[in-house]
Amino acid sequence: MGMSLTPAQQEIREAVLKICARFGDDYWLAKDREGGFPHDFHRALADAGWLGIAMPEAYGGAGLGITEAAVMMQAIAESGAAFSGASALHMNIFGLNPVVVFGTEEQKRRFLPPLIAGREKACFAVTEPDAGLDTTRLKTRAVRDGNRYLVTGQKIWISTAQIADRVLLLARTTPVENVKKATEGLSLFYAALDRHYVEAREIDKMGRKAVDSNQVFFDGLPVPVEDRIGEEGRGFEYILHGMNPERILIAAEAIGTGRAALERAVRYAKERVVFRRPIGQNQAIQHPLAKCWMALEAANLMVLKAAQLYDAGQPCGIEANTAKYLGAEAGFEACETAVLVHGGMGYAKEYHVERLLREIMIARIAPVSRELILCNVAEKALGLPKSY
C-alpha cells in the first residue's frame, strides 16, 4: 500500500490545481459575500472531464478510484476554494455510486452521462429534522400509485437543492411497524425535482454561502417506477455503499482546507515584521504551525489508506471514519492557528483565513459527528459494547 502519490495521481493534482488557479481568493471572497452557485467553476471542471473521475468509462467517466477522487477534491480545497468549491462538485463524485452499483443498464445510460458532462446537477436527500443520523426512523413516504410513487415528506440540510435537476432520495415505502427490521422498507429513488411538487427553502448559515443548504418539502412528488434504484425496500442497504467514500472525500477536503490556511499563515509569518524581525522567527509562531503540518500529513496518510482499501474492495469502515475524524480535527486546528497567527488581521476577510475557519466547521459536523465516529471506532476497532 503506497503512502505517497503515484506519478499519475500527481498529474491529476497538478491539472486540477491549474484549473483552480483561474478562480482565486477574490473569486471565493465574492462568493462568500454574495452567494450564488459557482456555475463557471463547475463548468470549468466539467469541461475538463473531472466530474466523472470515479464514474465508469462506459458512461463518459474516467473510471478511476476514490483515491484519485480524493486527490482531486483535496487539491480543489487546497487551492483556496475550500468547501465552497469542493461542495459544488462533491455529490458528483460519490453520490450516484448506488446507481453505478445497483442501477439497471438503462438507468446508468440515462442518469450518468448528463451528470458527468455537467448538463445536470444532483442533490442527496436523506437527513430529516426529526431523524438526524437515525436514518431508519425517517418519515418521508413514497406510496405506490400504479406505475409511479407519490413522495410526501420533509428533508433538511440538503445541499444544492436550489439548483439541482434531480435528487437521490431515500423514502419509506413500507411503514416501519410492518417490517421485521427498521432498516427494511426504505427505497431509493433518483427523481426529477419537479418544482410544482417540491419547495426548497434555503438556510442562512455560517459559511459556504456559494453552495446552498436547504429544507426541502415534498408534496405528492410523482416518481416513475423506472426511477427507483434497485429493489423496493432495500434502499438503506444501497446508500451504505456511498457512506465510506463520502467520509474519505470529506477528510481529503478538510485536509485541503487546512493546507490552504497553513500556507497563508506561513506566508504571513514570513512577511509580517514586528520588533524588526519576522514573526515566523519566533518559536511561539513556529511551533503551532509545525504541529499543524504534522497533523495534516498524518491525517492524509489515513485518507490514502482508507481510499486504497475501498478501491481494492476491502473493508474500510474503520479507516474511513478515522480519516474523517483526523482530517476534520487537523483541518480545524490549522484554520484556527492561521487566524491566530494573523492576529487582528486574521479577523479581516481580506486575508481569507476567517472564511476557511468558518468553512472547516462543516467537516467536524457532517456527514457524521465526531462523537458518533468515536463510538463506532470504540465498538468496531476495540470491541467495546455498542453505546447507542
ZAKEMAR-242779 format. One record per residue (C-alpha): x, y, z; residue number from 1; residue in one letter. Coordinates in nm, 2 decimals, padded with zeros to 4 digits. Layout:
% residues N
+--------+--------+--------+-------+------+
:   east :  north :     up : dotor : tipa :
+--------+--------+--------+-------+------+
:      X :      Y :      Z :   NUM :    A :
...
+--------+--------+--------+-------+------+
END
This chain:
% residues 388
+--------+--------+--------+-------+------+
:   east :  north :     up : dotor : tipa :
+--------+--------+--------+-------+------+
:  00.00 :  00.00 :  00.00 :     1 :    M :
:  00.16 :  00.32 : -00.11 :     2 :    G :
:  00.17 :  00.62 :  00.12 :     3 :    M :
:  00.26 :  00.87 : -00.14 :     4 :    S :
:  00.10 :  00.98 : -00.47 :     5 :    L :
:  00.18 :  00.79 : -00.79 :     6 :    T :
:  00.31 :  00.99 : -01.09 :     7 :    P :
: -00.04 :  00.97 : -01.24 :     8 :    A :
: -00.21 :  01.09 : -00.93 :     9 :    Q :
:  00.04 :  01.38 : -00.90 :    10 :    Q :
: -00.05 :  01.47 : -01.26 :    11 :    E :
: -00.42 :  01.48 : -01.16 :    12 :    I :
: -00.34 :  01.71 : -00.87 :    13 :    R :
: -00.14 :  01.95 : -01.08 :    14 :    E :
: -00.40 :  01.96 : -01.36 :    15 :    A :
: -00.68 :  02.03 : -01.11 :    16 :    V :
: -00.47 :  02.30 : -00.93 :    17 :    L :
: -00.41 :  02.46 : -01.27 :    18 :    K :
: -00.78 :  02.50 : -01.33 :    19 :    I :
: -00.85 :  02.62 : -00.98 :    20 :    C :
: -00.58 :  02.89 : -01.02 :    21 :    A :
: -00.83 :  03.06 : -01.25 :    22 :    R :
: -01.06 :  03.10 : -00.95 :    23 :    F :
: -00.85 :  03.27 : -00.69 :    24 :    G :
: -00.91 :  03.42 : -00.34 :    25 :    D :
: -01.10 :  03.72 : -00.48 :    26 :    D :
: -01.35 :  03.49 : -00.66 :    27 :    Y :
: -01.43 :  03.29 : -00.35 :    28 :    W :
: -01.44 :  03.60 : -00.13 :    29 :    L :
: -01.70 :  03.74 : -00.36 :    30 :    A :
: -01.90 :  03.42 : -00.35 :    31 :    K :
: -01.87 :  03.42 :  00.03 :    32 :    D :
: -02.02 :  03.77 :  00.04 :    33 :    R :
: -02.28 :  03.75 : -00.23 :    34 :    E :
: -02.37 :  03.38 : -00.26 :    35 :    G :
: -02.48 :  03.22 : -00.58 :    36 :    G :
: -02.37 :  02.88 : -00.70 :    37 :    F :
: -02.02 :  02.88 : -00.87 :    38 :    P :
: -02.16 :  02.77 : -01.21 :    39 :    H :
: -01.85 :  02.89 : -01.40 :    40 :    D :
: -01.62 :  02.69 : -01.17 :    41 :    F :
: -01.84 :  02.38 : -01.20 :    42 :    H :
: -01.84 :  02.42 : -01.58 :    43 :    R :
: -01.46 :  02.45 : -01.59 :    44 :    A :
: -01.42 :  02.12 : -01.41 :    45 :    L :
: -01.69 :  01.96 : -01.62 :    46 :    A :
: -01.53 :  02.07 : -01.95 :    47 :    D :
: -01.20 :  01.93 : -01.84 :    48 :    A :
: -01.37 :  01.59 : -01.77 :    49 :    G :
: -01.32 :  01.58 : -01.39 :    50 :    W :
: -01.68 :  01.54 : -01.28 :    51 :    L :
: -01.68 :  01.18 : -01.38 :    52 :    G :
: -01.34 :  01.09 : -01.22 :    53 :    I :
: -01.48 :  00.79 : -01.04 :    54 :    A :
: -01.76 :  00.70 : -01.28 :    55 :    M :
: -01.73 :  00.41 : -01.53 :    56 :    P :
: -01.58 :  00.49 : -01.87 :    57 :    E :
: -01.87 :  00.34 : -02.05 :    58 :    A :
: -02.09 :  00.64 : -01.95 :    59 :    Y :
: -01.83 :  00.91 : -02.00 :    60 :    G :
: -01.64 :  00.89 : -01.68 :    61 :    G :
: -01.27 :  00.84 : -01.62 :    62 :    A :
: -01.31 :  00.50 : -01.44 :    63 :    G :
: -01.06 :  00.59 : -01.17 :    64 :    L :
: -01.09 :  00.52 : -00.80 :    65 :    G :
: -01.18 :  00.70 : -00.48 :    66 :    I :
: -00.81 :  00.75 : -00.42 :    67 :    T :
: -00.79 :  00.97 : -00.74 :    68 :    E :
: -01.11 :  01.14 : -00.64 :    69 :    A :
: -00.97 :  01.22 : -00.30 :    70 :    A :
: -00.66 :  01.37 : -00.47 :    71 :    V :
: -00.88 :  01.58 : -00.68 :    72 :    M :
: -01.11 :  01.71 : -00.41 :    73 :    M :
: -00.81 :  01.78 : -00.18 :    74 :    Q :
: -00.65 :  01.99 : -00.45 :    75 :    A :
: -00.97 :  02.19 : -00.50 :    76 :    I :
: -01.00 :  02.27 : -00.13 :    77 :    A :
: -00.62 :  02.34 : -00.10 :    78 :    E :
: -00.64 :  02.59 : -00.38 :    79 :    S :
: -00.84 :  02.82 : -00.15 :    80 :    G :
: -01.18 :  02.71 : -00.28 :    81 :    A :
: -01.22 :  02.52 :  00.04 :    82 :    A :
: -01.56 :  02.37 :  00.10 :    83 :    F :
: -01.73 :  02.62 : -00.13 :    84 :    S :
: -01.55 :  02.47 : -00.42 :    85 :    G :
: -01.55 :  02.11 : -00.30 :    86 :    A :
: -01.92 :  02.11 : -00.22 :    87 :    S :
: -02.01 :  02.23 : -00.56 :    88 :    A :
: -01.87 :  01.90 : -00.70 :    89 :    L :
: -01.90 :  01.67 : -00.40 :    90 :    H :
: -02.22 :  01.50 : -00.50 :    91 :    M :
: -02.09 :  01.41 : -00.84 :    92 :    N :
: -01.81 :  01.20 : -00.70 :    93 :    I :
: -01.97 :  00.97 : -00.46 :    94 :    F :
: -02.35 :  01.04 : -00.47 :    95 :    G :
: -02.45 :  00.82 : -00.76 :    96 :    L :
: -02.25 :  00.52 : -00.65 :    97 :    N :
: -02.57 :  00.34 : -00.57 :    98 :    P :
: -02.68 :  00.39 : -00.93 :    99 :    V :
: -02.35 :  00.26 : -01.06 :   100 :    V :
: -02.36 : -00.05 : -00.84 :   101 :    V :
: -02.74 : -00.12 : -00.83 :   102 :    F :
: -02.89 :  00.06 : -01.12 :   103 :    G :
: -03.01 : -00.11 : -01.44 :   104 :    T :
: -02.81 : -00.06 : -01.76 :   105 :    E :
: -03.09 :  00.17 : -01.88 :   106 :    E :
: -03.07 :  00.38 : -01.57 :   107 :    Q :
: -02.70 :  00.42 : -01.59 :   108 :    K :
: -02.72 :  00.53 : -01.95 :   109 :    R :
: -03.00 :  00.77 : -01.87 :   110 :    R :
: -02.86 :  00.92 : -01.55 :   111 :    F :
: -02.48 :  00.92 : -01.55 :   112 :    L :
: -02.38 :  01.09 : -01.88 :   113 :    P :
: -02.57 :  01.42 : -01.80 :   114 :    P :
: -02.42 :  01.44 : -01.46 :   115 :    L :
: -02.07 :  01.37 : -01.58 :   116 :    I :
: -02.10 :  01.62 : -01.86 :   117 :    A :
: -02.23 :  01.89 : -01.62 :   118 :    G :
: -02.56 :  01.92 : -01.80 :   119 :    R :
: -02.75 :  01.81 : -01.49 :   120 :    E :
: -02.68 :  01.87 : -01.12 :   121 :    K :
: -02.80 :  01.64 : -00.84 :   122 :    A :
: -02.86 :  01.67 : -00.47 :   123 :    C :
: -02.88 :  01.40 : -00.20 :   124 :    F :
: -03.18 :  01.38 :  00.03 :   125 :    A :
: -03.17 :  01.16 :  00.33 :   126 :    V :
: -03.15 :  01.37 :  00.65 :   127 :    T :
: -03.47 :  01.47 :  00.82 :   128 :    E :
: -03.54 :  01.72 :  01.10 :   129 :    P :
: -03.67 :  01.46 :  01.35 :   130 :    D :
: -03.45 :  01.17 :  01.24 :   131 :    A :
: -03.10 :  01.31 :  01.23 :   132 :    G :
: -02.85 :  01.02 :  01.20 :   133 :    L :
: -03.12 :  00.76 :  01.29 :   134 :    D :
: -03.20 :  00.71 :  00.92 :   135 :    T :
: -03.43 :  00.41 :  00.99 :   136 :    T :
: -03.67 :  00.65 :  01.16 :   137 :    R :
: -03.72 :  00.89 :  00.86 :   138 :    L :
: -04.08 :  00.98 :  00.79 :   139 :    K :
: -04.08 :  01.07 :  00.42 :   140 :    T :
: -04.32 :  00.83 :  00.25 :   141 :    R :
: -04.33 :  00.71 : -00.11 :   142 :    A :
: -04.67 :  00.55 : -00.18 :   143 :    V :
: -04.71 :  00.32 : -00.48 :   144 :    R :
: -04.97 :  00.45 : -00.72 :   145 :    D :
: -04.98 :  00.24 : -01.03 :   146 :    G :
: -04.66 :  00.28 : -01.23 :   147 :    N :
: -04.54 :  00.57 : -01.01 :   148 :    R :
: -04.48 :  00.66 : -00.65 :   149 :    Y :
: -04.61 :  00.97 : -00.47 :   150 :    L :
: -04.35 :  01.12 : -00.23 :   151 :    V :
: -04.45 :  01.33 :  00.07 :   152 :    T :
: -04.23 :  01.45 :  00.35 :   153 :    G :
: -03.95 :  01.68 :  00.46 :   154 :    Q :
: -03.57 :  01.67 :  00.43 :   155 :    K :
: -03.32 :  01.91 :  00.58 :   156 :    I :
: -02.96 :  02.02 :  00.52 :   157 :    W :
: -02.99 :  01.93 :  00.15 :   158 :    I :
: -02.70 :  02.09 : -00.04 :   159 :    S :
: -02.76 :  02.24 : -00.39 :   160 :    T :
: -03.14 :  02.18 : -00.38 :   161 :    A :
: -03.19 :  02.53 : -00.52 :   162 :    Q :
: -03.02 :  02.45 : -00.85 :   163 :    I :
: -03.03 :  02.07 : -00.87 :   164 :    A :
: -03.22 :  01.90 : -01.15 :   165 :    D :
: -03.26 :  01.56 : -00.98 :   166 :    R :
: -03.25 :  01.42 : -00.62 :   167 :    V :
: -03.12 :  01.09 : -00.49 :   168 :    L :
: -03.39 :  01.04 : -00.24 :   169 :    L :
: -03.44 :  00.78 :  00.04 :   170 :    L :
: -03.81 :  00.73 :  00.14 :   171 :    A :
: -04.01 :  00.48 :  00.33 :   172 :    R :
: -04.22 :  00.26 :  00.11 :   173 :    T :
: -04.33 :  00.02 :  00.39 :   174 :    T :
: -04.43 :  00.16 :  00.74 :   175 :    P :
: -04.17 :  00.08 :  01.00 :   176 :    V :
: -04.43 : -00.11 :  01.21 :   177 :    E :
: -04.48 : -00.35 :  00.92 :   178 :    N :
: -04.12 : -00.47 :  00.87 :   179 :    V :
: -03.91 : -00.71 :  01.07 :   180 :    K :
: -03.61 : -00.48 :  01.09 :   181 :    K :
: -03.61 : -00.10 :  01.09 :   182 :    A :
: -03.36 : -00.10 :  00.80 :   183 :    T :
: -03.61 : -00.27 :  00.58 :   184 :    E :
: -03.89 : -00.09 :  00.39 :   185 :    G :
: -03.68 :  00.20 :  00.27 :   186 :    L :
: -03.64 :  00.26 : -00.10 :   187 :    S :
: -03.40 :  00.47 : -00.31 :   188 :    L :
: -03.51 :  00.69 : -00.60 :   189 :    F :
: -03.33 :  00.92 : -00.84 :   190 :    Y :
: -03.61 :  01.16 : -00.91 :   191 :    A :
: -03.66 :  01.47 : -01.12 :   192 :    A :
: -03.70 :  01.77 : -00.89 :   193 :    L :
: -04.04 :  01.89 : -01.02 :   194 :    D :
: -04.08 :  02.23 : -00.85 :   195 :    R :
: -04.46 :  02.20 : -00.88 :   196 :    H :
: -04.43 :  01.94 : -00.60 :   197 :    Y :
: -04.11 :  02.04 : -00.43 :   198 :    V :
: -04.02 :  02.35 : -00.23 :   199 :    E :
: -03.66 :  02.42 : -00.12 :   200 :    A :
: -03.61 :  02.68 :  00.15 :   201 :    R :
: -03.25 :  02.79 :  00.18 :   202 :    E :
: -03.10 :  02.80 :  00.52 :   203 :    I :
: -02.90 :  03.11 :  00.61 :   204 :    D :
: -02.58 :  02.96 :  00.76 :   205 :    K :
: -02.24 :  03.03 :  00.89 :   206 :    M :
: -02.03 :  02.97 :  00.58 :   207 :    G :
: -02.01 :  02.82 :  00.23 :   208 :    R :
: -02.27 :  03.07 :  00.11 :   209 :    K :
: -02.19 :  02.98 : -00.25 :   210 :    A :
: -02.34 :  02.63 : -00.21 :   211 :    V :
: -02.70 :  02.64 : -00.08 :   212 :    D :
: -02.83 :  02.43 :  00.21 :   213 :    S :
: -03.20 :  02.37 :  00.24 :   214 :    N :
: -03.51 :  02.24 :  00.40 :   215 :    Q :
: -03.69 :  02.06 :  00.12 :   216 :    V :
: -04.06 :  01.98 :  00.13 :   217 :    F :
: -04.22 :  01.71 : -00.09 :   218 :    F :
: -04.59 :  01.74 : -00.16 :   219 :    D :
: -04.70 :  01.44 : -00.36 :   220 :    G :
: -04.40 :  01.44 : -00.59 :   221 :    L :
: -04.47 :  01.18 : -00.87 :   222 :    P :
: -04.17 :  00.95 : -00.93 :   223 :    V :
: -04.19 :  00.69 : -01.21 :   224 :    P :
: -04.12 :  00.33 : -01.10 :   225 :    V :
: -03.83 :  00.32 : -01.35 :   226 :    E :
: -03.66 :  00.59 : -01.14 :   227 :    D :
: -03.64 :  00.36 : -00.84 :   228 :    R :
: -03.29 :  00.23 : -00.78 :   229 :    I :
: -03.28 : -00.15 : -00.72 :   230 :    G :
: -03.55 : -00.33 : -00.53 :   231 :    E :
: -03.82 : -00.18 : -00.33 :   232 :    E :
: -03.74 : -00.18 :  00.04 :   233 :    G :
: -03.37 : -00.22 :  00.01 :   234 :    R :
: -03.27 :  00.15 : -00.02 :   235 :    G :
: -03.09 :  00.16 :  00.32 :   236 :    F :
: -02.86 : -00.12 :  00.21 :   237 :    E :
: -02.79 :  00.07 : -00.11 :   238 :    Y :
: -02.70 :  00.41 :  00.04 :   239 :    I :
: -02.44 :  00.24 :  00.27 :   240 :    L :
: -02.23 :  00.19 : -00.04 :   241 :    H :
: -02.18 :  00.57 : -00.06 :   242 :    G :
: -02.10 :  00.64 :  00.31 :   243 :    M :
: -01.74 :  00.53 :  00.32 :   244 :    N :
: -01.64 :  00.72 :  00.00 :   245 :    P :
: -01.82 :  01.03 :  00.13 :   246 :    E :
: -01.62 :  01.01 :  00.46 :   247 :    R :
: -01.30 :  00.97 :  00.27 :   248 :    I :
: -01.37 :  01.27 :  00.05 :   249 :    L :
: -01.48 :  01.49 :  00.34 :   250 :    I :
: -01.15 :  01.41 :  00.51 :   251 :    A :
: -00.95 :  01.49 :  00.20 :   252 :    A :
: -01.14 :  01.82 :  00.16 :   253 :    E :
: -01.08 :  01.91 :  00.53 :   254 :    A :
: -00.71 :  01.84 :  00.49 :   255 :    I :
: -00.70 :  02.06 :  00.17 :   256 :    G :
: -00.87 :  02.34 :  00.35 :   257 :    T :
: -00.63 :  02.31 :  00.64 :   258 :    G :
: -00.34 :  02.32 :  00.40 :   259 :    R :
: -00.48 :  02.63 :  00.24 :   260 :    A :
: -00.50 :  02.80 :  00.58 :   261 :    A :
: -00.15 :  02.68 :  00.67 :   262 :    L :
:  00.00 :  02.81 :  00.35 :   263 :    E :
: -00.15 :  03.16 :  00.41 :   264 :    R :
: -00.03 :  03.16 :  00.78 :   265 :    A :
:  00.33 :  03.06 :  00.68 :   266 :    V :
:  00.34 :  03.33 :  00.42 :   267 :    R :
:  00.21 :  03.59 :  00.66 :   268 :    Y :
:  00.46 :  03.48 :  00.93 :   269 :    A :
:  00.75 :  03.53 :  00.68 :   270 :    K :
:  00.63 :  03.88 :  00.58 :   271 :    E :
:  00.50 :  04.03 :  00.90 :   272 :    R :
:  00.78 :  04.21 :  01.08 :   273 :    V :
:  00.74 :  04.31 :  01.45 :   274 :    V :
:  01.03 :  04.43 :  01.66 :   275 :    F :
:  01.25 :  04.43 :  01.35 :   276 :    R :
:  01.21 :  04.06 :  01.28 :   277 :    R :
:  00.96 :  03.84 :  01.10 :   278 :    P :
:  00.71 :  03.69 :  01.35 :   279 :    I :
:  00.79 :  03.35 :  01.19 :   280 :    G :
:  01.13 :  03.36 :  01.36 :   281 :    Q :
:  00.96 :  03.33 :  01.70 :   282 :    N :
:  00.91 :  02.98 :  01.83 :   283 :    Q :
:  00.57 :  03.07 :  01.96 :   284 :    A :
:  00.46 :  03.11 :  01.60 :   285 :    I :
:  00.68 :  02.83 :  01.45 :   286 :    Q :
:  00.58 :  02.55 :  01.68 :   287 :    H :
:  00.20 :  02.57 :  01.63 :   288 :    P :
:  00.25 :  02.59 :  01.26 :   289 :    L :
:  00.48 :  02.29 :  01.26 :   290 :    A :
:  00.23 :  02.09 :  01.47 :   291 :    K :
: -00.04 :  02.17 :  01.21 :   292 :    C :
:  00.17 :  02.05 :  00.93 :   293 :    W :
:  00.24 :  01.72 :  01.11 :   294 :    M :
: -00.12 :  01.67 :  01.19 :   295 :    A :
: -00.24 :  01.73 :  00.84 :   296 :    L :
:  00.03 :  01.49 :  00.70 :   297 :    E :
: -00.07 :  01.22 :  00.94 :   298 :    A :
: -00.44 :  01.25 :  00.87 :   299 :    A :
: -00.36 :  01.24 :  00.49 :   300 :    N :
: -00.19 :  00.90 :  00.54 :   301 :    L :
: -00.52 :  00.76 :  00.68 :   302 :    M :
: -00.71 :  00.91 :  00.39 :   303 :    V :
: -00.48 :  00.73 :  00.15 :   304 :    L :
: -00.51 :  00.41 :  00.34 :   305 :    K :
: -00.89 :  00.42 :  00.36 :   306 :    A :
: -00.92 :  00.51 : -00.01 :   307 :    A :
: -00.68 :  00.24 : -00.12 :   308 :    Q :
: -00.87 : -00.02 :  00.08 :   309 :    L :
: -01.20 :  00.09 : -00.07 :   310 :    Y :
: -01.06 :  00.08 : -00.42 :   311 :    D :
: -00.93 : -00.27 : -00.35 :   312 :    A :
: -01.28 : -00.38 : -00.25 :   313 :    G :
: -01.17 : -00.44 :  00.11 :   314 :    Q :
: -01.35 : -00.34 :  00.43 :   315 :    P :
: -01.26 :  00.02 :  00.52 :   316 :    C :
: -01.53 :  00.14 :  00.75 :   317 :    G :
: -01.30 :  00.20 :  01.05 :   318 :    I :
: -01.04 :  00.36 :  00.83 :   319 :    E :
: -01.29 :  00.59 :  00.65 :   320 :    A :
: -01.44 :  00.71 :  00.98 :   321 :    N :
: -01.09 :  00.76 :  01.13 :   322 :    T :
: -00.98 :  00.96 :  00.82 :   323 :    A :
: -01.28 :  01.18 :  00.85 :   324 :    K :
: -01.22 :  01.24 :  01.22 :   325 :    Y :
: -00.85 :  01.31 :  01.19 :   326 :    L :
: -00.89 :  01.52 :  00.88 :   327 :    G :
: -01.15 :  01.74 :  01.03 :   328 :    A :
: -00.96 :  01.79 :  01.35 :   329 :    E :
: -00.63 :  01.86 :  01.18 :   330 :    A :
: -00.80 :  02.09 :  00.93 :   331 :    G :
: -00.97 :  02.28 :  01.21 :   332 :    F :
: -00.65 :  02.32 :  01.41 :   333 :    E :
: -00.47 :  02.46 :  01.10 :   334 :    A :
: -00.75 :  02.71 :  01.03 :   335 :    C :
: -00.78 :  02.83 :  01.38 :   336 :    E :
: -00.40 :  02.86 :  01.41 :   337 :    T :
: -00.39 :  03.05 :  01.08 :   338 :    A :
: -00.63 :  03.31 :  01.22 :   339 :    V :
: -00.43 :  03.34 :  01.54 :   340 :    L :
: -00.10 :  03.38 :  01.36 :   341 :    V :
: -00.25 :  03.67 :  01.16 :   342 :    H :
: -00.36 :  03.83 :  01.49 :   343 :    G :
: -00.61 :  04.11 :  01.43 :   344 :    G :
: -00.58 :  04.07 :  01.06 :   345 :    M :
: -00.70 :  03.71 :  01.09 :   346 :    G :
: -01.04 :  03.86 :  01.16 :   347 :    Y :
: -01.04 :  04.05 :  00.84 :   348 :    A :
: -01.20 :  03.90 :  00.53 :   349 :    K :
: -00.93 :  04.03 :  00.30 :   350 :    E :
: -00.68 :  03.77 :  00.45 :   351 :    Y :
: -00.93 :  03.48 :  00.38 :   352 :    H :
: -00.83 :  03.27 :  00.68 :   353 :    V :
: -01.15 :  03.36 :  00.87 :   354 :    E :
: -01.35 :  03.22 :  00.58 :   355 :    R :
: -01.15 :  02.90 :  00.59 :   356 :    L :
: -01.22 :  02.87 :  00.97 :   357 :    L :
: -01.59 :  02.91 :  00.91 :   358 :    R :
: -01.60 :  02.65 :  00.63 :   359 :    E :
: -01.38 :  02.39 :  00.81 :   360 :    I :
: -01.66 :  02.36 :  01.07 :   361 :    M :
: -01.86 :  02.16 :  00.81 :   362 :    I :
: -01.61 :  01.87 :  00.83 :   363 :    A :
: -01.65 :  01.85 :  01.21 :   364 :    R :
: -02.03 :  01.83 :  01.19 :   365 :    I :
: -02.12 :  01.65 :  00.87 :   366 :    A :
: -02.19 :  01.39 :  00.75 :   367 :    P :
: -02.14 :  01.23 :  01.09 :   368 :    V :
: -02.05 :  01.38 :  01.42 :   369 :    S :
: -01.71 :  01.33 :  01.59 :   370 :    R :
: -01.88 :  01.17 :  01.88 :   371 :    E :
: -02.05 :  00.90 :  01.67 :   372 :    L :
: -01.73 :  00.82 :  01.50 :   373 :    I :
: -01.56 :  00.77 :  01.83 :   374 :    L :
: -01.84 :  00.54 :  01.93 :   375 :    C :
: -01.81 :  00.35 :  01.61 :   376 :    N :
: -01.43 :  00.30 :  01.64 :   377 :    V :
: -01.46 :  00.20 :  02.01 :   378 :    A :
: -01.71 : -00.07 :  01.90 :   379 :    E :
: -01.56 : -00.19 :  01.57 :   380 :    K :
: -01.19 : -00.15 :  01.63 :   381 :    A :
: -01.17 : -00.21 :  02.01 :   382 :    L :
: -01.46 : -00.45 :  02.06 :   383 :    G :
: -01.63 : -00.24 :  02.32 :   384 :    L :
: -02.01 : -00.27 :  02.38 :   385 :    P :
: -02.23 : -00.06 :  02.15 :   386 :    K :
: -02.32 :  00.26 :  02.32 :   387 :    S :
: -02.61 :  00.39 :  02.11 :   388 :    Y :
+--------+--------+--------+-------+------+
END
